[in-house]
Amino acid sequence: MRIFVEGIGLCGPGLEGWLQSRPILTGSENYRWAPTRVPPTELLPANERRRAVQTVKIALAVCAEAFGSTMRDPAQTASVFASSGGDGGTIDQILNVLASSNRELSPTGFHNSVHNAPAGYWSIATGSKAASSSLCCHDDSFTAGLLEAAVQATSDCQAVALVAYDVCYPAPLAYVRSIGAAFAVSFVLSPMPTASAFAQIEMRLGPRADGSVLPSPALEALRQTTPAARSLPLLSALARREVECVTLNYLDDMALVIDITPIPVVDISGAISA
């Protein structure tokens, strides 16, 4: 499959946005870990904003950034949301209530606990009635989401937004499912080249192989401990704007092989930049 990247959003520990993080991802600046800072969003009405949990806030933040560099209308763009486990904090609260003598669950907590809650908030925020999918594939959720978005874009011949996110679980859930850090990434993908597109990626499934790793030990540790951060080799290749091949392992015996080709960007003055 061949698709084109129009926009990217990024939020993670020490990674505050795609443009700000590009020097880190290319290796021209050292990576320094810092707690994930999710920028506030004005996309939601005040009442919905108060109810929003961390998964919603971080997913909406990267979505808004990805669309900010495109000419796409979010309300008209299909979306795929992928997470390895969703909102563990809300699940923990519900389990504590169920284990207590007062088992009255909060309706807000219940609707935040479902796996498609961020997709629902995104549709509220943008007024979107476009198709949306929410999926989970454990540690390979980013790869599964990328495959799903690419299939939709090529088969339906329309742009698709991909959002992959993970947040940390509280104890005791963290003891059996440890997530390294809150992390989210978003791509706006098109089946054909557009004025906003800055990279072409071609994907194919192959036998499992040694997946791509990162030269920075700190970034590699983030990639290994946070499922959504499995996207980092692809993000680093896109940041370098060079012809590269990235391999992401998928399920037990497969790998997704991704060939990246940068597209020169032409600004309004006619100058061409790498």
VEXLUMLO-632333 format. One record per residue: x, y, z of N, C-alpha, C in turn; residue in one letter. Coordinates in steps of 0.2 Angstrom, whole numbers, padded with zeros to 4 digits, always signed. Example, Ala and Ser with C-alpha at 12.3 -4.5 7.8 and 13.67 -1.06 7.14 Angstrom:
+0066-0028+0039+0062-0022+0039+0066-0016+0039A/+0064-0011+0035+0068-0005+0036+0064+0000+0039S/
This chain:
+0004-0006+0000+0000+0000+0000+0004+0006+0000M/+0002+0011-0003+0006+0018-0004+0001+0023-0001R/+0004+0027+0004+0000+0033+0006+0005+0039+0007I/+0002+0044+0009+0006+0050+0009+0004+0054+0016F/+0009+0056+0019+0009+0060+0026+0008+0067+0025V/+0002+0070+0027+0001+0077+0027+0002+0081+0033E/+0001+0077+0039+0002+0081+0045+0004+0076+0051G/+0007+0078+0056+0009+0074+0062+0008+0078+0068I/+0006+0075+0073+0005+0077+0080+0009+0073+0085G/+0012+0076+0090+0016+0071+0094+0016+0074+0101L/+0015+0070+0106+0015+0072+0113+0018+0066+0117C/+0024+0067+0121+0026+0062+0125+0031+0065+0130G/+0035+0061+0134+0039+0064+0139+0045+0067+0135P/+0046+0073+0136+0051+0077+0133+0050+0078+0126G/+0044+0077+0123+0043+0078+0116+0036+0082+0116L/+0037+0088+0115+0031+0093+0116+0030+0096+0109E/+0027+0091+0105+0025+0093+0098+0029+0091+0093G/+0027+0090+0087+0031+0087+0081+0036+0092+0079W/+0035+0098+0078+0040+0103+0075+0045+0104+0081L/+0043+0104+0087+0048+0105+0092+0053+0099+0093Q/+0050+0093+0092+0053+0087+0093+0058+0085+0087S/+0057+0088+0081+0061+0085+0076+0068+0085+0077R/+0071+0091+0080+0079+0090+0081+0081+0085+0086P/+0076+0083+0090+0078+0077+0095+0077+0071+0091I/+0072+0070+0087+0071+0064+0083+0077+0063+0077L/+0079+0068+0075+0085+0068+0070+0092+0066+0073T/+0092+0067+0080+0098+0067+0083+0103+0073+0084G/+0100+0078+0081+0104+0085+0081+0104+0088+0088S/+0099+0086+0092+0098+0088+0099+0098+0082+0104E/+0101+0082+0110+0100+0077+0114+0093+0077+0117N/+0091+0070+0118+0084+0069+0121+0085+0070+0129Y/+0080+0074+0132+0080+0074+0139+0073+0072+0141R/+0073+0067+0145+0066+0065+0148+0063+0070+0152W/+0057+0071+0152+0053+0076+0156+0046+0073+0156A/+0042+0074+0162+0035+0072+0162+0031+0074+0156P/+0027+0070+0153+0023+0072+0148+0018+0078+0149T/+0019+0083+0145+0015+0089+0147+0010+0089+0141R/+0003+0088+0143-0002+0088+0138-0005+0095+0137V/-0004+0099+0131-0006+0105+0130-0014+0106+0131P/-0017+0111+0134-0024+0112+0135-0027+0112+0128P/-0033+0110+0128-0037+0111+0121-0043+0115+0122T/-0045+0119+0117-0051+0123+0117-0056+0120+0112E/-0055+0114+0110-0059+0111+0105-0066+0109+0109L/-0066+0107+0115-0072+0104+0119-0075+0110+0122L/-0082+0110+0123-0085+0114+0127-0083+0113+0134P/-0085+0118+0138-0082+0118+0145-0084+0112+0149A/-0091+0110+0148-0093+0104+0152-0089+0098+0150N/-0089+0097+0144-0085+0091+0141-0078+0091+0143E/-0075+0097+0143-0068+0098+0145-0067+0096+0152R/-0071+0097+0157-0071+0095+0164-0071+0088+0164R/-0075+0085+0160-0076+0077+0161-0071+0073+0157R/-0067+0077+0153-0062+0073+0149-0056+0070+0154A/-0054+0064+0152-0049+0061+0155-0042+0061+0151V/-0037+0059+0154-0030+0060+0151-0030+0057+0144Q/-0033+0051+0143-0033+0048+0136-0036+0053+0131T/-0042+0056+0133-0045+0061+0128-0041+0067+0127V/-0038+0070+0132-0034+0076+0132-0028+0075+0127K/-0025+0069+0128-0019+0068+0124-0020+0066+0117I/-0026+0063+0116-0028+0061+0109-0030+0067+0105A/-0034+0071+0108-0036+0077+0105-0031+0082+0104L/-0026+0082+0108-0020+0087+0107-0016+0085+0101A/-0014+0079+0100-0010+0077+0094-0015+0077+0088V/-0021+0076+0088-0025+0077+0083-0025+0084+0080C/-0026+0088+0085-0027+0095+0083-0020+0098+0080A/-0015+0095+0082-0008+0097+0079-0007+0095+0072E/-0009+0088+0071-0008+0085+0065-0012+0089+0060A/-0019+0091+0061-0023+0094+0056-0021+0101+0055F/-0017+0104+0060-0015+0111+0060-0011+0113+0054G/-0007+0108+0051-0003+0109+0045-0005+0106+0039S/-0012+0105+0039-0015+0102+0033-0021+0107+0031T/-0024+0105+0025-0029+0109+0023-0036+0105+0023M/-0035+0100+0028-0041+0095+0029-0046+0098+0034R/-0052+0097+0033-0057+0098+0038-0058+0092+0042D/-0057+0092+0049-0057+0086+0053-0064+0084+0053P/-0069+0088+0052-0076+0085+0052-0078+0081+0046A/-0074+0081+0041-0075+0077+0035-0070+0072+0034Q/-0066+0071+0039-0060+0066+0038-0062+0060+0043T/-0061+0054+0040-0062+0048+0044-0056+0047+0049A/-0057+0043+0054-0052+0042+0059-0051+0035+0062S/-0045+0034+0064-0044+0027+0067-0040+0029+0074V/-0043+0026+0079-0040+0027+0086-0037+0021+0088F/-0031+0021+0090-0028+0014+0093-0024+0015+0099A/-0026+0011+0104-0023+0011+0111-0022+0004+0113S/-0016+0003+0117-0015-0004+0119-0020-0006+0125S/-0023-0001+0128-0027-0003+0134-0032+0002+0136G/-0032+0008+0133-0037+0013+0135-0035+0017+0141G/-0040+0019+0145-0040+0023+0151-0039+0018+0157D/-0033+0016+0159-0033+0012+0165-0035+0016+0171G/-0034+0022+0172-0036+0026+0178-0043+0026+0179G/-0047+0026+0174-0055+0026+0175-0057+0019+0177T/-0053+0014+0173-0055+0007+0175-0053+0005+0182I/-0048+0008+0185-0046+0007+0192-0051+0010+0196D/-0053+0016+0195-0059+0019+0199-0065+0015+0199Q/-0067+0012+0193-0073+0008+0193-0072+0002+0197I/-0066-0001+0197-0065-0008+0200-0065-0006+0208L/-0062-0001+0210-0062+0001+0217-0070+0002+0220N/-0074+0005+0215-0081+0006+0217-0084+0000+0218V/-0083-0005+0213-0086-0011+0213-0084-0016+0219L/-0078-0014+0221-0075-0018+0227-0077-0015+0234A/-0081-0010+0234-0083-0006+0240-0090-0008+0242S/-0092-0006+0247-0099-0007+0249-0104-0003+0246S/-0102+0003+0243-0107+0007+0239-0105+0007+0232N/-0109+0003+0228-0107+0001+0221-0111+0006+0216R/-0112+0012+0218-0115+0016+0213-0109+0019+0208E/-0110+0017+0202-0105+0020+0197-0107+0027+0194L/-0102+0031+0193-0103+0037+0190-0104+0036+0183S/-0109+0039+0180-0111+0038+0173-0105+0041+0169P/-0102+0047+0171-0096+0050+0168-0090+0045+0167T/-0089+0042+0173-0084+0037+0173-0085+0031+0169G/-0091+0029+0168-0093+0023+0164-0092+0025+0157F/-0094+0031+0154-0093+0032+0147-0086+0034+0146H/-0082+0036+0151-0075+0037+0149-0071+0031+0149N/-0074+0025+0152-0070+0019+0152-0070+0015+0146S/-0075+0017+0141-0075+0013+0135-0069+0014+0130V/-0068+0010+0126-0061+0010+0122-0062+0016+0117H/-0068+0018+0115-0069+0023+0110-0071+0029+0112N/-0070+0031+0119-0071+0037+0122-0067+0043+0118A/-0061+0042+0117-0057+0048+0114-0060+0049+0107P/-0062+0044+0103-0065+0045+0097-0072+0049+0097A/-0076+0047+0102-0082+0051+0104-0081+0058+0105G/-0076+0059+0110-0075+0066+0111-0072+0070+0105Y/-0068+0067+0101-0066+0070+0095-0072+0072+0090W/-0076+0067+0089-0082+0069+0085-0086+0075+0088S/-0087+0075+0095-0090+0081+0098-0086+0087+0097I/-0080+0087+0097-0075+0093+0097-0076+0096+0090A/-0076+0091+0085-0075+0094+0078-0082+0094+0074T/-0087+0091+0077-0094+0090+0074-0093+0085+0068G/-0089+0080+0069-0088+0075+0064-0093+0070+0064S/-0096+0068+0058-0100+0062+0057-0096+0057+0052K/-0090+0058+0051-0086+0054+0047-0085+0047+0051A/-0083+0042+0047-0082+0035+0050-0076+0036+0055A/-0077+0032+0060-0072+0031+0065-0071+0024+0068S/-0065+0022+0068-0064+0015+0071-0059+0016+0077S/-0060+0012+0082-0056+0011+0088-0054+0004+0089S/-0047+0003+0090-0045-0004+0090-0039-0004+0095L/-0038-0011+0097-0033-0013+0102-0029-0019+0099C/-0023-0019+0100-0019-0025+0098-0013-0025+0103C/-0014-0024+0109-0009-0025+0114-0003-0021+0112H/+0003-0024+0112+0009-0020+0111+0010-0018+0104D/+0006-0021+0099+0007-0019+0092+0001-0015+0090D/-0002-0011+0095-0008-0007+0093-0006-0001+0088S/+0000+0002+0088+0001+0007+0083+0002+0004+0076F/+0005-0002+0076+0006-0005+0069-0001-0007+0066T/-0005-0010+0071-0012-0012+0069-0016-0006+0066A/-0015+0000+0070-0019+0006+0068-0016+0009+0062G/-0010+0009+0060-0007+0011+0054-0009+0007+0048L/-0010+0000+0049-0012-0004+0044-0019-0002+0042L/-0023-0002+0048-0031+0000+0047-0032+0006+0043E/-0028+0011+0045-0029+0018+0042-0027+0018+0035A/-0021+0014+0033-0019+0014+0026-0024+0010+0022A/-0027+0004+0025-0032+0001+0021-0038+0005+0019V/-0040+0009+0024-0046+0013+0023-0044+0018+0018Q/-0038+0022+0019-0037+0027+0014-0036+0025+0007A/-0033+0019+0006-0032+0016-0001-0039+0013-0004T/-0043+0010+0000-0049+0006-0002-0054+0011-0003S/-0055+0016+0001-0060+0021+0001-0058+0028-0003D/-0052+0028-0005-0049+0034-0008-0051+0040-0005C/-0049+0040+0002-0050+0046+0006-0045+0047+0011Q/-0044+0053+0014-0040+0054+0019-0042+0051+0025A/-0037+0049+0030-0039+0046+0036-0034+0049+0041V/-0037+0050+0047-0032+0052+0053-0031+0046+0057A/-0025+0045+0059-0023+0040+0064-0021+0043+0070L/-0023+0040+0076-0021+0042+0082-0020+0036+0086V/-0013+0036+0089-0011+0031+0094-0009+0034+0100A/-0012+0031+0106-0010+0034+0112-0010+0029+0118Y/-0006+0030+0123-0006+0026+0129-0005+0030+0135D/-0008+0029+0140-0006+0032+0147-0004+0027+0152V/-0001+0029+0157+0001+0025+0163-0005+0022+0167C/-0004+0016+0169-0009+0013+0174-0007+0015+0181Y/-0012+0016+0185-0011+0016+0192-0010+0010+0195P/-0006+0010+0201-0006+0003+0205-0013+0001+0208A/-0015-0005+0208-0010-0011+0207-0010-0013+0199P/-0014-0010+0195-0014-0012+0188-0007-0012+0185L/-0003-0006+0187+0003-0005+0184+0008-0011+0185A/+0007-0015+0191+0011-0021+0192+0011-0026+0187Y/+0005-0027+0184+0004-0032+0179+0004-0029+0172V/+0003-0023+0171+0003-0020+0164+0007-0013+0165R/+0013-0013+0164+0017-0007+0165+0018-0003+0158S/+0016+0004+0158+0017+0008+0153+0022+0013+0155I/+0027+0014+0150+0033+0018+0152+0031+0026+0153G/+0026+0028+0149+0025+0035+0150+0019+0037+0145A/+0015+0042+0147+0010+0044+0143+0013+0047+0136A/+0010+0044+0131+0013+0046+0124+0007+0045+0119F/+0007+0050+0114+0002+0050+0109+0005+0052+0102A/+0003+0050+0097+0005+0052+0090-0001+0052+0085V/-0001+0057+0081-0006+0057+0076-0004+0058+0069S/-0007+0055+0064-0005+0056+0057-0011+0058+0053F/-0011+0063+0048-0016+0064+0043-0013+0061+0037V/-0016+0055+0034-0014+0051+0029-0019+0052+0023L/-0016+0052+0017-0020+0053+0011-0018+0048+0006S/-0022+0045+0002-0021+0040-0003-0017+0043-0009P/-0016+0049-0010-0013+0052-0016-0009+0059-0013M/-0004+0061-0017+0000+0067-0015-0005+0073-0016P/-0004+0077-0011-0007+0084-0011-0002+0089-0009T/-0005+0095-0009+0000+0101-0008+0003+0101-0001A/-0001+0097+0004+0002+0097+0011+0006+0091+0012S/+0006+0086+0008+0010+0080+0009+0018+0081+0009A/+0021+0079+0013+0028+0079+0014+0032+0073+0014F/+0029+0067+0013+0032+0061+0013+0027+0056+0010A/+0030+0051+0006+0027+0045+0004+0029+0039+0008Q/+0024+0035+0010+0026+0029+0013+0023+0023+0010I/+0027+0018+0008+0024+0011+0005+0025+0006+0011E/+0020+0002+0012+0020-0003+0017+0019-0010+0014M/+0022-0015+0017+0021-0022+0015+0022-0026+0021R/+0018-0032+0022+0019-0036+0027+0024-0042+0025L/+0028-0043+0029+0033-0048+0028+0034-0053+0034G/+0039-0057+0034+0040-0062+0040+0043-0058+0046P/+0042-0060+0052+0045-0056+0057+0053-0056+0057R/+0056-0050+0058+0063-0049+0058+0065-0044+0064A/+0071-0043+0064+0073-0038+0069+0070-0031+0067D/+0066-0029+0072+0063-0022+0071+0068-0016+0072G/+0066-0011+0069+0070-0005+0069+0071-0002+0076S/+0077+0000+0078+0078+0002+0085+0081+0009+0084V/+0082+0013+0089+0084+0020+0089+0091+0021+0092L/+0095+0025+0089+0102+0026+0091+0102+0029+0098P/+0097+0033+0100+0097+0036+0107+0095+0031+0112S/+0099+0029+0117+0097+0024+0122+0090+0026+0126P/+0090+0032+0127+0084+0035+0131+0077+0034+0127A/+0078+0036+0120+0072+0035+0116+0070+0028+0115L/+0076+0024+0114+0074+0017+0113+0071+0014+0119E/+0073+0016+0125+0069+0014+0131+0062+0016+0131A/+0061+0022+0129+0054+0024+0128+0050+0020+0123L/+0053+0018+0118+0050+0014+0112+0048+0007+0115R/+0053+0004+0119+0052-0002+0122+0046-0003+0127Q/+0046+0002+0131+0041+0002+0137+0034+0005+0136T/+0033+0008+0130+0027+0012+0129+0024+0010+0122T/+0019+0006+0121+0016+0003+0115+0016+0009+0109P/+0012+0014+0111+0011+0019+0106+0018+0022+0103A/+0023+0022+0108+0030+0024+0106+0034+0019+0101A/+0030+0014+0099+0033+0010+0094+0033+0014+0087R/+0030+0019+0087+0030+0024+0081+0036+0028+0081S/+0041+0028+0086+0047+0032+0085+0051+0031+0080L/+0053+0025+0078+0057+0024+0072+0054+0027+0065P/+0048+0026+0065+0045+0030+0059+0045+0037+0059L/+0044+0040+0065+0044+0047+0067+0051+0050+0065L/+0056+0046+0068+0063+0048+0067+0065+0048+0059S/+0063+0043+0056+0064+0043+0048+0061+0049+0045A/+0054+0050+0047+0051+0056+0044+0054+0063+0045L/+0057+0063+0052+0060+0069+0054+0066+0070+0050A/+0070+0065+0048+0076+0066+0045+0075+0068+0037R/+0069+0066+0035+0068+0068+0028+0073+0065+0023R/+0074+0058+0024+0078+0055+0020+0075+0048+0017E/+0077+0045+0012+0074+0039+0010+0077+0034+0015V/+0072+0030+0018+0074+0025+0023+0069+0020+0023E/+0071+0014+0026+0066+0009+0027+0066+0007+0034C/+0060+0006+0037+0058+0005+0044+0055-0001+0045V/+0056-0005+0050+0053-0012+0051+0049-0012+0058T/+0043-0013+0058+0039-0013+0064+0037-0020+0065L/+0038-0024+0070+0036-0030+0071+0028-0030+0073N/+0025-0035+0071+0018-0036+0071+0015-0043+0073Y/+0012-0044+0078+0010-0050+0080+0016-0055+0082L/+0015-0061+0081+0020-0066+0083+0025-0067+0077D/+0023-0067+0071+0027-0069+0066+0027-0065+0060D/+0025-0059+0061+0025-0054+0055+0028-0048+0057M/+0030-0044+0051+0033-0037+0052+0030-0033+0047A/+0029-0026+0048+0027-0021+0043+0033-0018+0041L/+0035-0018+0035+0040-0015+0032+0038-0009+0028V/+0041-0003+0030+0039+0004+0028+0045+0007+0024I/+0044+0009+0018+0048+0013+0014+0046+0020+0014D/+0051+0024+0016+0049+0031+0017+0053+0035+0011I/+0049+0039+0008+0052+0044+0003+0050+0051+0004T/+0054+0056+0005+0052+0062+0007+0050+0066+0000P/+0045+0071+0001+0043+0075-0004+0045+0082-0003I/+0048+0085-0008+0050+0092-0007+0044+0096-0005P/+0045+0101-0001+0039+0105+0001+0040+0112-0002V/+0035+0115-0005+0036+0121-0009+0032+0126-0005V/+0035+0132-0003+0031+0137+0001+0028+0142-0004D/+0024+0146-0001+0020+0151-0005+0025+0155-0010I/+0031+0156-0008+0036+0160-0012+0039+0156-0017S/+0038+0150-0017+0040+0146-0023+0047+0142-0021G/+0050+0144-0015+0056+0141-0013+0054+0134-0011A/+0059+0129-0012+0059+0122-0011+0063+0121-0005I/+0060+0117+0000+0064+0116+0006+0064+0108+0007S/+0069+0105+0010+0070+0098+0011+0065+0096+0017A/
